Amino acid sequence: MVCRTCRGPVGAGFARCYQCDLALSQAGGLLADAVAPVGYAVRGEPLAGDLRRYKSDRVDAAEAAAAAGRLGEMLGAFLAGRGCSVWAAAGMSDGPSAVAVVPSGQGRPGAHPLAGLVRSSVALPMVRLSVAPREIHTRGVNPGWVRVGDPVAGADVLVVDDTWVSGGSAQSTAAALKLAGARRVAVVVLGRHVNPADPRSAALLAAAKDSRELSPGTWPLRLGDNDRARERRLPCSTRC
């Protein structure tokens, strides 16, 4: 059983995981119109390792750059192979017109490494986002946590995040963009974190490996709540 929104594990009989169900009750239509994890980030596996190394100040610059390069290639391949499906699921008839990166709430100085990674993979204007000072952000949805620094009225926005644990940061970003006037928001996440020690996650990972869902660029379309979504295997980047 997988969550309809984030593709994480859920209990039998549930459509969404606890965190996505909570987000829906908190923000409803302000949430992202589609959430697309590129792969599952599992401790000890290559994707989880790259997601840790590319932004770590505890590894040498060459190692961080190599990890960022692999992640950038993975994102580019995913958007080229599956982007059209994501835009369809989000209701973006012409694809996104802008891209934004979920801001870091860890007090990181300077630009987040994810911003450079996205710029190298996505040829779209970037919407500037920042964390509002003194705003408290927990694992729920808090659109006041994010400040939108550029006009987005009527825009369809691609939001990129590196990891999804509870989804609170990504969904808070989507809600902030919609409150600022964005029409549609699609979230693409490089790695959906799963804990292999959790029995539900172990079952999910076993099924995913059998169906090759762990391969970069693989995105099953049963994501989000848009029943109009149809899988389209077309070579594309951000426009279809």
Contacts in CASP RR format, 6 or more apart in sequence:
PFRMAT RR
TARGET T0000
AUTHOR 0000-0000-0000
METHOD contacts of the structure
MODEL  1
MVCRTCRGPVGAGFARCYQCDLALSQAGGLLADAVAPVGYAVRGEPLAGD
LRRYKSDRVDAAEAAAAAGRLGEMLGAFLAGRGCSVWAAAGMSDGPSAVA
VVPSGQGRPGAHPLAGLVRSSVALPMVRLSVAPREIHTRGVNPGWVRVGD
PVAGADVLVVDDTWVSGGSAQSTAAALKLAGARRVAVVVLGRHVNPADPR
SAALLAAAKDSRELSPGTWPLRLGDNDRARERRLPCSTRC
1 9 0 8 1.000
1 10 0 8 1.000
1 11 0 8 1.000
1 12 0 8 1.000
1 13 0 8 1.000
1 14 0 8 1.000
1 200 0 8 1.000
1 204 0 8 1.000
2 8 0 8 1.000
2 9 0 8 1.000
2 10 0 8 1.000
2 204 0 8 1.000
2 222 0 8 1.000
3 9 0 8 1.000
3 10 0 8 1.000
3 15 0 8 1.000
3 16 0 8 1.000
3 17 0 8 1.000
3 20 0 8 1.000
4 15 0 8 1.000
4 16 0 8 1.000
4 20 0 8 1.000
4 222 0 8 1.000
4 223 0 8 1.000
4 224 0 8 1.000
4 225 0 8 1.000
5 16 0 8 1.000
5 17 0 8 1.000
5 20 0 8 1.000
5 23 0 8 1.000
5 24 0 8 1.000
5 31 0 8 1.000
5 35 0 8 1.000
5 223 0 8 1.000
5 224 0 8 1.000
5 225 0 8 1.000
6 17 0 8 1.000
6 19 0 8 1.000
6 20 0 8 1.000
6 35 0 8 1.000
6 37 0 8 1.000
6 164 0 8 1.000
6 167 0 8 1.000
6 189 0 8 1.000
6 192 0 8 1.000
7 35 0 8 1.000
7 37 0 8 1.000
7 40 0 8 1.000
7 192 0 8 1.000
7 220 0 8 1.000
7 223 0 8 1.000
8 17 0 8 1.000
8 192 0 8 1.000
8 194 0 8 1.000
8 201 0 8 1.000
8 204 0 8 1.000
9 17 0 8 1.000
9 194 0 8 1.000
9 198 0 8 1.000
9 200 0 8 1.000
9 201 0 8 1.000
9 203 0 8 1.000
9 204 0 8 1.000
10 16 0 8 1.000
10 17 0 8 1.000
10 200 0 8 1.000
11 200 0 8 1.000
14 21 0 8 1.000
15 21 0 8 1.000
16 24 0 8 1.000
19 139 0 8 1.000
19 140 0 8 1.000
19 166 0 8 1.000
19 167 0 8 1.000
19 168 0 8 1.000
20 167 0 8 1.000
22 140 0 8 1.000
23 31 0 8 1.000
23 140 0 8 1.000
23 141 0 8 1.000
23 167 0 8 1.000
23 168 0 8 1.000
23 171 0 8 1.000
24 31 0 8 1.000
26 140 0 8 1.000
26 141 0 8 1.000
27 141 0 8 1.000
27 143 0 8 1.000
27 171 0 8 1.000
27 175 0 8 1.000
29 178 0 8 1.000
30 141 0 8 1.000
30 143 0 8 1.000
30 174 0 8 1.000
30 175 0 8 1.000
30 178 0 8 1.000
30 179 0 8 1.000
31 141 0 8 1.000
31 171 0 8 1.000
31 174 0 8 1.000
31 175 0 8 1.000
32 90 0 8 1.000
32 159 0 8 1.000
32 170 0 8 1.000
32 171 0 8 1.000
32 174 0 8 1.000
32 185 0 8 1.000
32 186 0 8 1.000
32 187 0 8 1.000
33 89 0 8 1.000
33 90 0 8 1.000
33 91 0 8 1.000
33 92 0 8 1.000
33 184 0 8 1.000
33 185 0 8 1.000
33 186 0 8 1.000
33 224 0 8 1.000
33 226 0 8 1.000
34 86 0 8 1.000
34 89 0 8 1.000
34 90 0 8 1.000
34 91 0 8 1.000
34 186 0 8 1.000
34 187 0 8 1.000
34 223 0 8 1.000
34 224 0 8 1.000
34 226 0 8 1.000
34 229 0 8 1.000
35 164 0 8 1.000
35 170 0 8 1.000
35 186 0 8 1.000
35 187 0 8 1.000
35 189 0 8 1.000
35 223 0 8 1.000
35 224 0 8 1.000
36 82 0 8 1.000
36 83 0 8 1.000
36 85 0 8 1.000
36 86 0 8 1.000
36 89 0 8 1.000
36 186 0 8 1.000
36 187 0 8 1.000
36 188 0 8 1.000
36 189 0 8 1.000
36 219 0 8 1.000
36 223 0 8 1.000
37 164 0 8 1.000
37 188 0 8 1.000
37 189 0 8 1.000
37 190 0 8 1.000
37 191 0 8 1.000
37 192 0 8 1.000
37 219 0 8 1.000
38 74 0 8 1.000
38 75 0 8 1.000
38 78 0 8 1.000
38 188 0 8 1.000
38 189 0 8 1.000
38 190 0 8 1.000
38 191 0 8 1.000
38 216 0 8 1.000
38 217 0 8 1.000
38 219 0 8 1.000
39 47 0 8 1.000
39 190 0 8 1.000
39 191 0 8 1.000
39 192 0 8 1.000
39 213 0 8 1.000
39 214 0 8 1.000
39 215 0 8 1.000
39 216 0 8 1.000
39 217 0 8 1.000
39 218 0 8 1.000
40 47 0 8 1.000
40 191 0 8 1.000
40 192 0 8 1.000
40 193 0 8 1.000
40 194 0 8 1.000
40 204 0 8 1.000
40 205 0 8 1.000
40 208 0 8 1.000
40 213 0 8 1.000
40 214 0 8 1.000
41 47 0 8 1.000
41 48 0 8 1.000
41 51 0 8 1.000
41 163 0 8 1.000
41 190 0 8 1.000
41 191 0 8 1.000
41 192 0 8 1.000
41 193 0 8 1.000
41 194 0 8 1.000
42 48 0 8 1.000
42 194 0 8 1.000
42 196 0 8 1.000
42 205 0 8 1.000
43 195 0 8 1.000
43 196 0 8 1.000
47 74 0 8 1.000
47 190 0 8 1.000
47 191 0 8 1.000
47 216 0 8 1.000
48 191 0 8 1.000
48 193 0 8 1.000
49 67 0 8 1.000
50 67 0 8 1.000
50 70 0 8 1.000
50 71 0 8 1.000
51 67 0 8 1.000
51 71 0 8 1.000
51 162 0 8 1.000
51 163 0 8 1.000
51 190 0 8 1.000
51 191 0 8 1.000
53 59 0 8 1.000
53 63 0 8 1.000
53 64 0 8 1.000
53 67 0 8 1.000
54 64 0 8 1.000
54 67 0 8 1.000
54 68 0 8 1.000
54 69 0 8 1.000
54 71 0 8 1.000
54 113 0 8 1.000
54 117 0 8 1.000
54 162 0 8 1.000
55 64 0 8 1.000
55 108 0 8 1.000
55 112 0 8 1.000
55 113 0 8 1.000
55 114 0 8 1.000
55 162 0 8 1.000
56 64 0 8 1.000
64 113 0 8 1.000
68 113 0 8 1.000
68 116 0 8 1.000
68 117 0 8 1.000
69 117 0 8 1.000
69 120 0 8 1.000
71 117 0 8 1.000
71 162 0 8 1.000
71 190 0 8 1.000
72 117 0 8 1.000
72 120 0 8 1.000
72 121 0 8 1.000
74 190 0 8 1.000
74 216 0 8 1.000
74 217 0 8 1.000
75 117 0 8 1.000
75 118 0 8 1.000
75 121 0 8 1.000
75 122 0 8 1.000
75 160 0 8 1.000
75 188 0 8 1.000
75 190 0 8 1.000
76 121 0 8 1.000
76 122 0 8 1.000
76 237 0 8 1.000
77 216 0 8 1.000
77 217 0 8 1.000
78 188 0 8 1.000
78 216 0 8 1.000
78 217 0 8 1.000
78 219 0 8 1.000
79 121 0 8 1.000
79 122 0 8 1.000
79 188 0 8 1.000
79 236 0 8 1.000
79 237 0 8 1.000
79 238 0 8 1.000
80 235 0 8 1.000
80 236 0 8 1.000
80 237 0 8 1.000
81 217 0 8 1.000
81 233 0 8 1.000
81 234 0 8 1.000
81 235 0 8 1.000
81 236 0 8 1.000
82 217 0 8 1.000
82 218 0 8 1.000
82 219 0 8 1.000
83 236 0 8 1.000
83 237 0 8 1.000
83 238 0 8 1.000
83 240 0 8 1.000
84 232 0 8 1.000
84 234 0 8 1.000
84 236 0 8 1.000
84 240 0 8 1.000
85 219 0 8 1.000
85 221 0 8 1.000
85 229 0 8 1.000
85 230 0 8 1.000
85 231 0 8 1.000
85 232 0 8 1.000
85 233 0 8 1.000
86 186 0 8 1.000
86 188 0 8 1.000
86 219 0 8 1.000
87 93 0 8 1.000
87 94 0 8 1.000
87 95 0 8 1.000
87 96 0 8 1.000
87 156 0 8 1.000
87 186 0 8 1.000
87 238 0 8 1.000
87 240 0 8 1.000
88 228 0 8 1.000
88 229 0 8 1.000
88 230 0 8 1.000
88 232 0 8 1.000
88 240 0 8 1.000
89 186 0 8 1.000
89 221 0 8 1.000
89 223 0 8 1.000
89 224 0 8 1.000
89 226 0 8 1.000
89 229 0 8 1.000
90 156 0 8 1.000
90 184 0 8 1.000
90 185 0 8 1.000
90 186 0 8 1.000
90 226 0 8 1.000
91 184 0 8 1.000
91 226 0 8 1.000
91 228 0 8 1.000
92 156 0 8 1.000
92 184 0 8 1.000
92 186 0 8 1.000
94 156 0 8 1.000
94 239 0 8 1.000
94 240 0 8 1.000
95 156 0 8 1.000
95 238 0 8 1.000
95 239 0 8 1.000
95 240 0 8 1.000
96 124 0 8 1.000
96 155 0 8 1.000
96 156 0 8 1.000
96 157 0 8 1.000
96 158 0 8 1.000
96 186 0 8 1.000
96 238 0 8 1.000
97 124 0 8 1.000
97 125 0 8 1.000
97 155 0 8 1.000
97 156 0 8 1.000
97 157 0 8 1.000
98 124 0 8 1.000
98 125 0 8 1.000
98 126 0 8 1.000
98 127 0 8 1.000
98 150 0 8 1.000
98 152 0 8 1.000
98 155 0 8 1.000
98 156 0 8 1.000
98 157 0 8 1.000
98 158 0 8 1.000
99 118 0 8 1.000
99 122 0 8 1.000
99 124 0 8 1.000
99 125 0 8 1.000
99 126 0 8 1.000
99 127 0 8 1.000
99 157 0 8 1.000
99 158 0 8 1.000
99 159 0 8 1.000
99 160 0 8 1.000
99 238 0 8 1.000
100 126 0 8 1.000
100 127 0 8 1.000
100 129 0 8 1.000
100 157 0 8 1.000
100 158 0 8 1.000
100 159 0 8 1.000
100 160 0 8 1.000
100 173 0 8 1.000
100 177 0 8 1.000
101 112 0 8 1.000
101 114 0 8 1.000
101 115 0 8 1.000
101 118 0 8 1.000
101 126 0 8 1.000
101 129 0 8 1.000
101 159 0 8 1.000
101 160 0 8 1.000
101 161 0 8 1.000
102 114 0 8 1.000
102 129 0 8 1.000
102 159 0 8 1.000
102 160 0 8 1.000
102 161 0 8 1.000
102 162 0 8 1.000
102 169 0 8 1.000
102 170 0 8 1.000
102 173 0 8 1.000
103 112 0 8 1.000
103 129 0 8 1.000
103 130 0 8 1.000
103 131 0 8 1.000
103 146 0 8 1.000
103 169 0 8 1.000
103 173 0 8 1.000
104 112 0 8 1.000
104 131 0 8 1.000
105 131 0 8 1.000
105 137 0 8 1.000
105 169 0 8 1.000
107 131 0 8 1.000
114 160 0 8 1.000
114 161 0 8 1.000
114 162 0 8 1.000
115 126 0 8 1.000
118 126 0 8 1.000
118 160 0 8 1.000
119 126 0 8 1.000
122 158 0 8 1.000
122 160 0 8 1.000
122 237 0 8 1.000
122 238 0 8 1.000
123 237 0 8 1.000
123 238 0 8 1.000
124 158 0 8 1.000
124 238 0 8 1.000
125 150 0 8 1.000
127 148 0 8 1.000
127 149 0 8 1.000
127 150 0 8 1.000
127 152 0 8 1.000
127 155 0 8 1.000
127 157 0 8 1.000
127 177 0 8 1.000
128 148 0 8 1.000
128 149 0 8 1.000
128 150 0 8 1.000
129 146 0 8 1.000
129 147 0 8 1.000
129 148 0 8 1.000
129 149 0 8 1.000
129 173 0 8 1.000
129 176 0 8 1.000
130 146 0 8 1.000
130 147 0 8 1.000
130 149 0 8 1.000
131 137 0 8 1.000
131 145 0 8 1.000
131 146 0 8 1.000
131 147 0 8 1.000
132 144 0 8 1.000
132 145 0 8 1.000
132 146 0 8 1.000
132 147 0 8 1.000
135 142 0 8 1.000
135 144 0 8 1.000
135 145 0 8 1.000
136 142 0 8 1.000
136 145 0 8 1.000
137 145 0 8 1.000
137 168 0 8 1.000
137 169 0 8 1.000
137 172 0 8 1.000
139 165 0 8 1.000
139 166 0 8 1.000
139 167 0 8 1.000
139 168 0 8 1.000
140 166 0 8 1.000
140 168 0 8 1.000
140 171 0 8 1.000
140 172 0 8 1.000
141 168 0 8 1.000
141 171 0 8 1.000
141 172 0 8 1.000
141 175 0 8 1.000
142 168 0 8 1.000
142 172 0 8 1.000
143 172 0 8 1.000
143 175 0 8 1.000
143 176 0 8 1.000
143 178 0 8 1.000
143 179 0 8 1.000
144 172 0 8 1.000
144 176 0 8 1.000
145 169 0 8 1.000
145 172 0 8 1.000
145 176 0 8 1.000
146 172 0 8 1.000
146 173 0 8 1.000
146 176 0 8 1.000
146 177 0 8 1.000
147 176 0 8 1.000
148 176 0 8 1.000
148 177 0 8 1.000
148 180 0 8 1.000
152 177 0 8 1.000
152 180 0 8 1.000
152 181 0 8 1.000
152 182 0 8 1.000
153 180 0 8 1.000
153 181 0 8 1.000
153 182 0 8 1.000
154 181 0 8 1.000
154 182 0 8 1.000
154 183 0 8 1.000
155 181 0 8 1.000
155 182 0 8 1.000
155 183 0 8 1.000
156 182 0 8 1.000
156 183 0 8 1.000
156 184 0 8 1.000
156 185 0 8 1.000
156 186 0 8 1.000
157 177 0 8 1.000
157 182 0 8 1.000
157 184 0 8 1.000
157 185 0 8 1.000
157 186 0 8 1.000
158 185 0 8 1.000
158 186 0 8 1.000
158 188 0 8 1.000
158 238 0 8 1.000
159 170 0 8 1.000
159 173 0 8 1.000
159 174 0 8 1.000
159 177 0 8 1.000
159 185 0 8 1.000
159 186 0 8 1.000
159 187 0 8 1.000
159 188 0 8 1.000
160 187 0 8 1.000
160 188 0 8 1.000
160 189 0 8 1.000
160 190 0 8 1.000
161 167 0 8 1.000
161 169 0 8 1.000
161 170 0 8 1.000
161 173 0 8 1.000
161 187 0 8 1.000
161 188 0 8 1.000
161 189 0 8 1.000
161 190 0 8 1.000
162 189 0 8 1.000
162 190 0 8 1.000
162 191 0 8 1.000
163 189 0 8 1.000
163 190 0 8 1.000
163 191 0 8 1.000
163 192 0 8 1.000
163 193 0 8 1.000
164 170 0 8 1.000
164 189 0 8 1.000
164 191 0 8 1.000
164 192 0 8 1.000
164 193 0 8 1.000
165 193 0 8 1.000
170 187 0 8 1.000
170 189 0 8 1.000
171 187 0 8 1.000
173 187 0 8 1.000
174 185 0 8 1.000
174 187 0 8 1.000
177 185 0 8 1.000
178 185 0 8 1.000
194 201 0 8 1.000
194 204 0 8 1.000
194 205 0 8 1.000
195 201 0 8 1.000
196 202 0 8 1.000
196 205 0 8 1.000
205 214 0 8 1.000
207 213 0 8 1.000
208 214 0 8 1.000
211 220 0 8 1.000
212 218 0 8 1.000
213 220 0 8 1.000
221 229 0 8 1.000
221 230 0 8 1.000
221 231 0 8 1.000
223 229 0 8 1.000
232 240 0 8 1.000
234 240 0 8 1.000
END
